Structures are given as C-alpha cells and as structure tokens.
Amino acid sequence: MQVTLKVPDRIGEKLQQLGDRLPEVLDRAIEELTPADTISYQDEIQIVELLASQPSPEEILAIRPTPELQARTSELLDRNKSGMLSQTEEVELDRYLLLEHWVRLAKAHAYGRLQTVA
C-alpha cells in the first residue's frame, strides 16, 4: 500500500534517511503509541517482576509507564533543564531514566524476537 503524508521538512529529511527501514520504524512507532492492552509500571520492582515472569514479546511491547510516573518524570526533566533539581530529585530522575532504558532494551529484544518469527 502506498501512503502519502505531508510532514515538516525536518521530519521528511529524517524519514528519507531511514530508507528501507521506514516501514519497520512506523510499525514500531504504531506499536509504541497503541494504548490497547497496556501493562503499566510505576517502579523498578514492577519491571523486574514483570520481566522475570518471562512475558511474551507482545506483552513486553505493551509495557507503559503509569500516567503518574510520566508526569513526575516530565516534572523532574523540566526542573533539571532549569538547574533546580535537588540531590534527591537527581537520584530519582536517574532511577526513572534507568527504568526507561530497561524497558527500551526489553522492547528492542522483543521486537527482534517477533521479526524472527514472522
């Protein structure tokens, strides 16, 4: 199927750089943005428990932070940009960023598993 989109030049340039990988990137973005059947997490204990339960690739791709965690992370990132983070908040932000990193790694691995099966 051919789809024509109007996008800003800066996005068009980035899309051109993806070349043959564009369908894969769009598929991953759609999966990432699809809210159905999401599995929410609030902290590292929930992530470790979830990953230790050996979830399916589809379950891993459905993992999302809770709205509260998203809001708190955004707040901390804003405070960090303005240089107003306390030491405690810095540690908290680092913890949240590490959580996000774990989830991204798990999703990349899960996506790879799905591609080898397909």
C-alpha positions in Angstrom: 0.0 0.0 0.0 1.3 3.5 -0.8 0.5 6.3 1.6 1.3 10.0 1.0 1.8 12.2 4.0 2.6 15.9 4.4 5.2 16.4 7.1 7.5 19.3 8.0 10.8 19.4 6.1 12.9 18.4 9.2 10.8 15.2 9.6 10.8 14.5 5.9 14.6 14.6 5.9 14.8 12.2 8.8 12.3 9.8 7.1 14.4 9.8 4.0 17.4 8.8 5.9 15.6 5.7 7.1 15.2 4.4 3.6 14.1 0.8 3.5 13.7 0.7 7.3 10.8 3.2 7.3 8.0 0.5 7.4 9.8 -1.1 10.3 10.1 2.2 12.2 6.5 3.1 11.5 5.4 -0.3 12.7 7.4 0.1 15.9 6.0 3.6 16.5 2.4 2.4 16.0 3.0 -0.4 18.5 4.5 2.1 20.9 1.6 4.5 20.6 -1.2 2.0 20.7 -2.8 2.2 24.2 -4.8 -1.0 24.0 -3.7 -3.8 26.3 -1.0 -1.8 28.0 0.9 -3.0 31.0 1.6 -0.1 33.4 4.6 0.2 35.7 5.4 2.6 38.4 8.8 1.5 39.7 11.7 -0.9 39.2 10.2 -3.6 41.3 7.3 -3.9 39.0 9.5 -4.0 35.9 11.8 -6.7 37.4 8.8 -8.8 38.4 7.2 -8.4 35.0 10.4 -9.3 33.1 11.1 -12.2 35.4 7.7 -13.6 34.6 9.0 -14.2 31.0 6.3 -12.3 29.2 5.6 -12.7 25.6 7.1 -10.3 23.1 3.6 -8.7 22.7 3.3 -8.2 26.4 6.7 -6.6 26.6 5.7 -4.2 23.7 2.6 -3.3 25.7 4.6 -2.0 28.7 4.0 1.7 29.5 4.8 3.9 32.5 1.8 4.9 34.6 0.5 8.5 33.9 1.7 9.5 37.3 5.2 8.3 36.5 5.2 10.0 33.2 4.1 13.3 34.9 6.7 13.0 37.6 9.4 12.3 35.1 8.4 15.3 33.0 8.4 17.5 36.1 11.9 16.3 37.0 13.2 16.8 33.5 11.8 20.3 33.4 13.4 21.1 36.8 16.7 19.6 35.6 16.7 21.8 32.5 16.3 24.9 34.7 19.0 23.6 37.0 16.7 23.4 40.0 17.0 19.7 40.9 17.9 18.7 44.5 20.3 15.8 45.0 17.4 13.6 46.0 15.5 14.6 42.8 18.6 13.9 40.7 18.8 10.4 42.1 15.0 9.9 41.5 15.4 11.2 37.9 18.3 8.9 37.3 16.3 5.9 38.6 13.4 6.8 36.2 15.7 7.1 33.3 17.3 3.7 34.1 13.8 2.2 34.2 13.0 3.7 30.8 16.3 2.3 29.5 15.5 -1.2 30.8 12.1 -1.1 29.1 13.5 0.1 25.8 16.1 -2.7 25.8 13.4 -5.3 26.6 11.2 -3.9 23.8 14.0 -3.9 21.3 14.7 -7.5 22.2 11.0 -8.4 22.0 10.6 -6.7 18.6 13.6 -8.7 17.3 12.0 -11.9 18.5 8.8 -11.0 16.7 10.7 -10.3 13.5 12.5 -13.7 13.5 9.2 -15.5 14.0 7.4 -13.5 11.2 
